[in-house]
Amino acid sequence: MDDQVTTIESAGYGISQQERNRVLRNTYWLLALSLVPTVLGAWLGVATGITRSLSGGLGLIVFLGGAFGFMFAIEKTKNSAAGVPVLLGFTFFMGLMLSRMIAMVLGFQNGSELVMTAFAGTAGVFFVMASLATVIKRDLSGMGKFLFVGVLVLFVGSIINVFVGSTAGMMAISVAAIGIFSAYMLYDIKQIIDGGETNYISATLALYLDLYNVFQSLLALLGIFGGERD
């Protein structure tokens, strides 16, 4: 009886502290694992140039079709043994889609440094947001609606800019994306810590998308401002 009372009192969503810790631990492990197929996909795309022709509207269609198709499949399989392989397949696809931007940045004289800087910057953002999530006591669930609206605005702006091709537009979108997805990172980690998210595959997907968008946006900004031509 005492154990039951302790469990109820320690869980804002009716989830024990032990269960929340387990979900967080599994999420971090799967998130680390998901970076492997992402790197493989990016390497394959750069090495073969398979995504080089995916520009403008065609690239947008392939990306949206593949990404939403995978996310639908992940949602359907998240409670089964197929959930992890489907998620890893998604991260490989995302790495492949990222390879076109990476190849462009690697075309700069200091391209490798820019990629590593973007990676280090993304890792830094994750560390800061994960640390904040553990010390902030207030409920952040109300942030979700505002962040979702921000992502929708960002999504529409990104689609428009694909056809407009404005460098200034890309800069504005990248800066906004870093801010929005950094905040989403804090929100998603806090949801796990508070017991609002109990499926580690769904939690990994959310955090992966946060990291992916922060990295991609940092890389775009570094390429615009820091790229050195031969």
KOLGUZA-612060 format. One record per residue: x, y, z of N, C-alpha, C in turn. Coordinates in steps of 0.02 Angstrom, whole numbers, padded with zeros to 5 digits, always signed. Example, Ala and Ser with C-alpha at 12.3 -4.5 7.8 and 13.67 -1.06 7.14 Angstrom:
# KOLGUZA-612060
+00660-00284+00390+00615-00225+00390+00660-00165+00390 +00642-00112+00354+00684-00053+00357+00645+00002+00394 
END
This chain:
# KOLGUZA-612060
+00042-00061+00000+00000+00000+00000+00044+00063+00000 +00096+00062+00041+00142+00119+00044+00176+00130-00023 +00193+00074-00056+00225+00079-00122+00178+00112-00172 +00113+00094-00168+00065+00123-00214+00057+00198-00203 +00056+00218-00140+00049+00289-00124+00110+00327-00149 +00169+00298-00139+00231+00330-00162+00231+00339-00237 +00207+00287-00273+00205+00290-00346+00158+00345-00369 +00100+00350-00338+00051+00401-00358+00078+00471-00343 +00108+00479-00285+00132+00545-00265+00192+00568-00307 +00232+00520-00332+00293+00539-00368+00282+00547-00442 +00221+00540-00466+00209+00541-00538+00153+00589-00555 +00171+00642-00593+00121+00691-00613+00070+00663-00661 +00088+00611-00700+00042+00582-00748+00022+00511-00728 +00032+00494-00664+00016+00427-00642+00070+00377-00661 +00130+00401-00678+00186+00359-00698+00239+00363-00644 +00265+00306-00622+00315+00306-00569+00380+00337-00593 +00420+00361-00545+00485+00390-00561+00530+00339-00594 +00526+00278-00573+00566+00224-00603+00549+00214-00676 +00485+00215-00692+00463+00207-00761+00485+00266-00804 +00479+00326-00777+00500+00386-00814+00576+00384-00829 +00614+00362-00779+00687+00356-00789+00703+00304-00842 +00664+00250-00843+00675+00198-00893+00662+00224-00964 +00607+00261-00972+00590+00289-01037+00644+00338-01060 +00667+00381-01014+00719+00430-01030+00784+00395-01050 +00803+00344-01012+00865+00307-01027+00860+00273-01095 +00805+00238-01109+00796+00205-01173+00795+00254-01231 +00764+00312-01219+00761+00364-01271+00830+00389-01289 +00871+00402-01239+00939+00426-01252+00982+00374-01288 +00974+00311-01268+01011+00258-01303+00990+00251-01376 +00924+00252-01387+00899+00245-01456+00916+00307-01497 +00916+00365-01466+00935+00427-01501+01008+00423-01523 +01052+00399-01480+01122+00391-01498+01129+00341-01555 +01091+00285-01551+01094+00234-01603+01069+00261-01670 +01018+00305-01667+00988+00332-01729+01037+00376-01768 +01089+00400-01735+01138+00442-01770+01181+00401-01818 +01187+00335-01804+01228+00292-01847+01200+00287-01918 +01136+00267-01927+01109+00266-01995+01104+00335-02027 +01097+00387-01985+01096+00456-02013+01163+00471-02045 +01217+00456-02010+01285+00467-02038+01296+00424-02100 +01274+00362-02098+01281+00317-02155+01243+00344-02216 +01182+00367-02204+01142+00395-02258+01173+00457-02288 +01199+00500-02244+01231+00562-02267+01295+00545-02307 +01334+00497-02281+01395+00477-02316+01379+00448-02385 +01329+00405-02388+01309+00375-02452+01287+00427-02502 +01248+00475-02477+01224+00528-02521+01280+00572-02548 +01328+00589-02505+01385+00630-02526+01430+00591-02574 +01442+00527-02558+01488+00486-02598+01460+00470-02667 +01395+00460-02672+01366+00440-02736+01334+00498-02774 +01318+00552-02738+01284+00608-02769+01212+00592-02789 +01184+00541-02755+01117+00517-02773+01063+00569-02763 +01074+00616-02717+01023+00667-02703+01037+00734-02738 +01089+00735-02779+01110+00798-02811+01055+00828-02854 +01015+00786-02885+00963+00810-02931+00899+00829-02894 +00896+00815-02829+00835+00829-02791+00833+00901-02767 +00820+00946-02812+00816+01017-02795+00746+01043-02810 +00731+01100-02780+00666+01132-02793+00607+01088-02775 +00556+01089-02817+00494+01054-02803+00502+00979-02798 +00545+00949-02841+00555+00876-02839+00584+00854-02772 +00635+00890-02749+00665+00874-02685+00616+00879-02628 +00572+00930-02632+00522+00941-02580+00472+00884-02578 +00451+00861-02637+00402+00806-02642+00432+00742-02614 +00493+00726-02634+00527+00665-02610+00536+00667-02535 +00559+00725-02510+00571+00732-02439+00507+00725-02398 +00455+00763-02417+00393+00761-02379+00359+00693-02384 +00360+00664-02444+00329+00598-02453+00364+00545-02410 +00430+00544-02413+00468+00495-02375+00463+00507-02300 +00471+00570-02279+00470+00585-02207+00402+00569-02176 +00348+00593-02207+00282+00581-02178+00262+00507-02183 +00285+00474-02235+00272+00402-02242+00306+00363-02185 +00368+00379-02172+00404+00346-02118+00374+00363-02050 +00355+00426-02039+00327+00445-01974+00260+00411-01962 +00221+00401-02015+00158+00365-02008+00172+00292-01989 +00223+00262-02021+00241+00193-02006+00268+00186-01935 +00307+00235-01913+00333+00233-01844+00277+00236-01794 +00228+00279-01806+00171+00285-01761+00132+00219-01757 +00127+00184-01813+00090+00121-01816+00128+00063-01783 +00194+00067-01782+00235+00011-01757+00270+00025-01691 +00256+00082-01660+00294+00103-01601+00286+00056-01541 +00232+00018-01540+00221-00029-01485+00238-00101-01503 +00272-00111-01559+00290-00178-01581+00365-00184-01592 +00387-00245-01607+00458-00258-01618+00484-00223-01681 +00439-00205-01726+00460-00172-01789+00474-00098-01779 +00455-00070-01722+00461+00002-01711+00532+00029-01718 +00580-00005-01687+00649+00020-01689+00678+00016-01759 +00672-00042-01795+00698-00044-01864+00667+00009-01910 +00602+00022-01902+00569+00073-01944+00598+00142-01927 +00608+00156-01863+00637+00220-01843+00707+00228-01871 +00747+00175-01868+00816+00178-01894+00816+00186-01970 +00766+00156-02004+00759+00166-02076+00743+00239-02092 +00702+00269-02050+00685+00340-02057+00747+00384-02049 +00788+00369-01999+00847+00410-01988+00898+00402-02045 +00900+00343-02076+00943+00334-02135+00918+00378-02192 +00853+00378-02202+00823+00419-02255+00837+00493-02242 +00831+00514-02180+00843+00584-02163+00916+00603-02175 +00961+00557-02160+01032+00570-02174+01044+00577-02248 +01011+00535-02287+01017+00538-02360+00992+00605-02386 +00936+00629-02359+00909+00694-02380+00953+00752-02359 +00989+00743-02304+01034+00796-02279+01098+00800-02320 +01113+00746-02356+01178+00741-02391+01188+00795-02443 +01134+00820-02473+01141+00872-02525+01169+00936-02494 +01143+00956-02436+01169+01016-02403+01240+01004-02378 +01253+00945-02350+01321+00930-02326+01371+00932-02383 +01352+00905-02441+01397+00906-02499+01411+00978-02521 +01360+01020-02519+01370+01091-02537+01419+01125-02489 +01411+01112-02424+01454+01143-02374+01525+01115-02380 +01531+01050-02394+01597+01020-02402+01633+01047-02464 +01596+01079-02508+01626+01111-02566+01667+01173-02548 +01655+01200-02488+01695+01256-02465+01764+01232-02442 +01812+01277-02442+01879+01261-02421+01881+01236-02349 +01839+01266-02307+01835+01247-02236+01772+01208-02221 +01748+01171-02271+01684+01134-02264+01683+01085-02207 +01736+01046-02199+01738+00996-02145+01732+01030-02077 +01766+01087-02069+01763+01124-02006+01692+01149-01992 +01658+01171-02044+01590+01197-02036+01542+01141-02014 +01550+01082-02044+01508+01025-02025+01520+01006-01952 +01583+01003-01931+01599+00985-01862+01575+01039-01814 +01578+01103-01835+01554+01158-01793+01478+01153-01783 +01443+01136-01837+01370+01128-01833+01352+01070-01787 +01391+01016-01792+01379+00957-01749+01392+00974-01676 +01447+01009-01663+01464+01029-01594+01412+01077-01567 +01389+01124-01609+01338+01172-01588+01272+01137-01570 +01253+01088-01610+01192+01050-01597+01198+01011-01532 +01256+00979-01522+01267+00942-01460+01264+00989-01400 +01291+01049-01408+01289+01099-01354+01218+01120-01337 +01177+01131-01389+01107+01149-01378+01071+01093-01341 +01084+01031-01362+01051+00973-01329+01071+00969-01255 +01136+00978-01241+01160+00974-01172+01127+01028-01129 +01122+01089-01155+01092+01144-01118+01018+01130-01105 +00982+01108-01157+00910+01096-01150+00895+01037-01103 +00936+00985-01108+00928+00927-01064+00941+00946-00992 +00991+00989-00981+01007+01012-00913+00951+01055-00886 +00925+01101-00928+00869+01144-00906+00807+01102-00888 +00795+01051-00928+00735+01009-00917+00736+00975-00849 +00797+00960-00825+00802+00926-00760+00795+00973-00701 +00806+01038-00711+00804+01085-00655+00740+01127-00654 +00706+01133-00711+00643+01171-00713+00588+01130-00682 +00555+01157-00632+00503+01120-00596+00433+01132-00624 +00422+01189-00656+00355+01205-00680+00335+01162-00739 +00271+01154-00748+00244+01115-00804+00249+01154-00869 +00281+01125-00919+00291+01159-00983+00244+01133-01038 +00195+01093-01019+00151+01063-01070+00114+01116-01111 +00103+01174-01081+00068+01228-01117+00108+01256-01176 +00174+01244-01176+00216+01268-01231+00200+01234-01297 +00174+01173-01292+00164+01132-01351+00124+01165-01406 +00069+01198-01388+00025+01230-01437+00061+01287-01474 +00097+01328-01436+00132+01385-01467+00189+01360-01512 +00224+01309-01490+00279+01283-01530+00253+01251-01595 +00196+01218-01590+00166+01186-01649+00146+01239-01700 +00117+01294-01677+00100+01349-01723+00163+01377-01755 +00216+01384-01715+00280+01408-01742+00308+01363-01795 +00302+01298-01785+00326+01250-01835+00285+01255-01899 +00219+01264-01893+00177+01270-01952+00196+01332-01993 +00207+01388-01959+00228+01449-01993+00295+01438-02028 +00341+01405-01992+00407+01390-02019+00402+01344-02080 +00357+01296-02076+00347+01247-02130+00322+01283-02193 +00273+01326-02185+00246+01363-02243+00300+01409-02272 +00336+01443-02228+00390+01487-02251+00444+01450-02289 +00460+01390-02265+00512+01349-02298+00490+01327-02367 +00427+01308-02374+00401+01286-02439+00402+01344-02488 +00381+01403-02465+00382+01462-02509+00454+01477-02531 +00501+01472-02484+00570+01490-02500+00603+01439-02546 +00578+01378-02548+00605+01329-02595+00597+01354-02667 +00540+01387-02680+00527+01411-02748+00554+01482-02759 +00557+01521-02705+00584+01589-02711+00660+01589-02714 +00691+01546-02673+00764+01540-02673+00799+01601-02643 +00770+01631-02593+00799+01691-02562+00849+01672-02508 +00910+01700-02513+00961+01688-02461+00940+01719-02395 +00913+01780-02399+00889+01814-02339+00833+01775-02306 +00789+01747-02348+00734+01706-02322+00760+01644-02287 +00811+01613-02318+00841+01553-02289+00873+01569-02222 +00906+01627-02218+00937+01648-02155+00885+01657-02101 +00831+01692-02117+00778+01705-02068+00746+01640-02045 +00733+01595-02092+00702+01531-02075+00749+01489-02032 +00813+01490-02047+00863+01451-02009+00868+01476-01937 +00870+01542-01928+00874+01571-01861+00812+01553-01821 +00753+01560-01853+00690+01544-01819+00687+01470-01802 +00711+01427-01847+00709+01355-01836+00753+01335-01777 +00811+01367-01771+00855+01352-01714+00820+01369-01648 +00788+01427-01646+00752+01447-01586+00693+01402-01570 +00652+01387-01620+00592+01347-01609+00609+01275-01590 +00655+01244-01626+00670+01173-01612+00714+01164-01550 +00751+01216-01531+00786+01213-01466+00735+01213-01410 +00683+01256-01416+00630+01258-01367+00591+01192-01367 +00580+01164-01427+00546+01099-01432+00586+01044-01398 +00652+01049-01402+00696+01000-01370+00684+01001-01294 +00682+01061-01266+00668+01069-01195+00600+01041-01178 +00551+01057-01218+00482+01034-01207+00478+00958-01209 +00509+00927-01260+00505+00854-01269+00540+00816-01213 +00599+00841-01192+00634+00808-01137+00595+00815-01072 +00567+00874-01061+00527+00885-01000+00465+00841-00999 +00436+00828-01057+00378+00783-01060+00396+00713-01037 +00455+00690-01056+00478+00624-01034+00490+00623-00959 +00525+00675-00935+00542+00679-00864+00479+00682-00821 +00427+00718-00845+00365+00726-00807+00317+00667-00816 +00332+00622-00863+00288+00565-00873+00235+00576-00926 +00240+00632-00963+00191+00645-01015+00201+00605-01078 +00261+00579-01087+00277+00535-01144+00305+00470-01117 +00271+00415-01130+00291+00350-01101+00317+00301-01153 +00315+00319-01217+00340+00274-01269+00408+00300-01293 +00460+00261-01283+00527+00286-01298+00540+00293-01373 +00503+00258-01414+00511+00265-01487+00482+00332-01510 +00423+00349-01485+00393+00414-01500+00436+00471-01473 +00463+00461-01413+00506+00511-01382+00570+00521-01423 +00598+00466-01446+00659+00470-01487+00646+00506-01553 +00590+00491-01584+00572+00523-01647+00567+00599-01638 +00534+00621-01584+00525+00692-01571+00593+00726-01560 +00636+00697-01519+00701+00727-01505+00746+00724-01567 +00741+00671-01606+00781+00666-01667+00764+00722-01715 +00700+00736-01724+00678+00790-01769+00702+00858-01743 +00702+00866-01677+00728+00929-01648+00802+00937-01665 +00841+00885-01652+00913+00887-01666+00927+00897-01740 +00891+00861-01781+00901+00864-01854+00890+00935-01879 +00836+00966-01857+00820+01034-01881+00869+01086-01855 +00892+01078-01792+00942+01125-01766+01007+01117-01804 +01029+01055-01816+01091+01043-01852+01088+01071-01923 +01033+01055-01958+01025+01078-02027+01025+01154-02032 +00992+01187-01984+00988+01260-01985+01055+01292-01968 +01091+01263-01919+01157+01288-01903+01204+01280-01962 +01199+01223-01996+01242+01210-02054+01228+01260-02110 +01165+01275-02120+01146+01323-02172+01174+01392-02156 +01168+01413-02093+01195+01479-02073+01270+01482-02078 +01303+01429-02057+01377+01426-02061+01400+01427-02133 +01362+01394-02177+01380+01394-02248+01372+01463-02279 +01319+01499-02258+01307+01566-02285+01360+01616-02260 +01374+01614-02195+01417+01665-02165+01491+01644-02161 +01504+01579-02156+01573+01558-02144+01607+01519-02200 +01570+01507-02254+01600+01468-02309+01655+01504-02345 +01713+01472-02352+01770+01502-02385+01782+01469-02453 +01779+01510-02505+01791+01484-02573+01867+01475-02584 +01883+01429-02628+01954+01419-02646+01981+01480-02682 
END
